[in-house]
């Protein structure tokens, strides 16, 4: 039932209150309550991975750095690498998030990206965030039981990478 505007002529001073007026007010409040509840349930942010990576080594790749098993249905909407300092490094930091619909040991993990998020330390500035990711539309709709795996597929060269922040979000 849509919201009904109350005609000012029906609420004139001195006129008796009628049942129809209270019915309209009640129906309007019911409608607004339904709308508010619907909005509060929709577009909820889902935090998949969000943490600082405090790197103390100079590994070149890391498979299975972290795992996330979904308990909700949502769509992945954001994947960002945020760097803080450059430390005279070259090369790029690149991450990948892969999805499996079976289990954590599955060989069938598939990337959710067609272009993985990365930051090129050679051209980056301090406090830069990646903006280059492109999602694979067929892989970003997550259902309960799906498993997401965080991999580092490329590391900067020339020393130990400083701390970075990895942020992956979805929306239900």
KAZILIN-V709194 format. One record per backbone hydrogen bond with DSSP energy under -1.0 kcal/mol. NH is the residue of the N-H (numbers start at 1). CO is the residue of the C=O. If there is no record, write none. Layout:
NH:CO, NH:CO
//
This chain:
10:7, 11:8, 15:12, 22:18, 23:19, 24:20, 25:21, 26:22, 27:23, 28:24, 29:25, 30:26, 31:27, 32:28, 33:29, 34:30, 35:31, 36:32, 37:33, 38:34, 39:35, 40:36, 41:37, 42:38, 46:170, 48:168, 49:168, 51:166, 53:164, 55:53, 62:152, 65:150, 68:148, 70:146, 74:142, 75:171, 76:140, 77:169, 78:169, 80:167, 82:165, 83:128, 89:86, 90:157, 93:119, 94:154, 95:117, 96:151, 98:149, 99:110, 100:147, 106:103, 110:99, 112:97, 114:134, 115:134, 119:93, 121:91, 124:120, 130:81, 134:115, 136:112, 139:136, 142:74, 145:70, 146:143, 147:100, 148:68, 149:98, 150:66, 151:96, 152:62, 153:94, 154:94, 157:90, 164:53, 165:82, 166:51, 167:80, 168:49, 169:78, 170:46, 171:75, 172:44
//
